[in-house]
């Protein structure tokens, strides 16, 4: 399930100033520089790749002189730039940027139209998190310490990108520096329009100051918990079987909708059916965000809009649950198929050329396939 967060409120309620959202979240004080409320429709977030910088004099000379290039690379190796850990770190960047970060956009229609995930940063994170986990499973089998080097670097690159995106959501319109391991002109960009960002209007005056650090830190902790939670549930499902994995898919990607039962129009008075709202609650022990949970408090919490965009279908939309078995089968089959495909690749195909400057080669065999393998969407 999607934890409640100030980021979700920001995405769902762009008309409210950030100070109001902070107070809603229960924080002590609002940021010193509140954002102004916005008007007008939201525009798709475009994560544009900046043009590569011009080549330096040294780069041009080294490319013209192979002997000098070999000497330079040898010297760099002595300094540690060609070590196994450094090469793994640069390889992991390409694994994340070209294979994982783009998958949400590539399968946008499935996740948003079929699974009804809202076009939010949280949805993008969940889908990307799945593909980072898929690669992590394969990287575990690499000889040590290479496997650990690749896994740690992959997660590091993931969260560097995530933090940049979080800051952009909280402080839109402010230019960000996207961490890169190379200036390769062929590097692909991350998902351009899977989610929307408020205040993404060039005609609107840009707010001053940076994103509030306390909110950024809080959000990053929540996302780290989601990373660990998904990995734990999916690792457990690998051992227990497809039924457990279908449950993990239902909780993590279908929002756990219907956890307390499906409500039909005939089961509620007409006036209540129009106002029906309920979401699934995940809580640790007996608390949710510091609140003690009893049966009455839990029922009240389920009817509170947390801004995530994930909640049970209304009684008039109850027929949408009919597709859930098929959706869970599609995602589980995709996960099993991709894990088997990655398992069949040799370690050399996964790590690529372990040579400095060639870390981005050989990615074609690692690319993820389609979830439905060409099957038409269900009607």
C-alpha positions, 0 to 999 in steps of 0.5 A: 500500500501507499503510505500517507505523505505530504508529497501525496497531499501536494500532488492531490491538492495543488490549490492549497499552499504548502503551509496548509499541507504541512499543518495537515500532516501534523508537523510543528511549523510550516516552512518559512517560505510557503508556496503560492496556490496555483490555478489552471490545469496540470501539465505532464512532467518532462524529465528532459536530458540536458545537452552534452557539454562540449568536449574538452581539449584533453578529451579531443587529444586523447581520442586523436592519439590512441597511445596517449589514451592507453597511457591515460587509462593506465594512469587512471587505473592506478588512481582507482578509477578502473577498480572493480567497484568503480566500474560496477558503479558506472555499469549500475548507472546504465542499468538503472537509467536505461532499464528501470527508470523508463519502464513506467512510461513504457507500460503507462497504459497498463498501469494507469488504464488497466490497474487504475494507478493515479498519475502521481510520483508515488505510482512511478516510484512503485513501478520503478521499484519493482524493476530495480528489485528484478535486477537486484535478484539477478545481481545477487548471484554474481561472484562476490564482491561484484554482486554487492558492488552492483546492488549497492550502486544500483540502489544509490543511483535509484535514490539519487534520481528519486531525491531529485524528483522529490525536490522537483515535486516540492519545489517545481520550476527549480532546475535540478542537476541530474546525477550522471556517470557519463556524458554519453549522448546516447543515454536515454532519459527517464520517464517524461510524462508518467506523472504530473507536477503542480506549479509546472507552469512557466507563466507562473512566478517561480517561488523563492527558496529550496524545497523544505529539507524536513519534508524532503528527509521525511519523504525519503525515509518513507520511500526507503521503507517502501523499497525495503517493504517491497523487497521483503514481500517479493523475496518471500513470495519467490519462496512461497509461490505464485499465490503469495506473489499475487497477494504482494502484487495486490497490496503493492500495485493494486492498492489493496483495494477491496481488503475489507470487502466489496461494496455494491450499490444495492448494499447502501442507501442511494445517498451513502453510495454517492459519498462512499469512500474507503481505503486500505490501511497498513499499520505496524503493531497498533499504530498508524502515523503515531495514532493508536488504532482501535476498531472505531479509529480504524474505521474513521481512518479508512474514510479519510482521504490521504491524498495518495489517489489509491482507494476502494472503487465506489459501489457504482464501479464495483465491476472493476474488481472482476479484472483483478485476478487477470491483472494479478496473473499478468504481473505475476507471470511477467515477474516470473518470466523476467526473472527466468530470462535474467537467470539464463544470461551469463554473468558476463552479459550482466556485468558487460565489458569490465573496461573503463569507458565501456560500461554502457555496452551490451544492455540490449539483452537485459531490457525488460519485455512487455507485461502482456507480451503483445496481448491486447488490453482487456475490454 
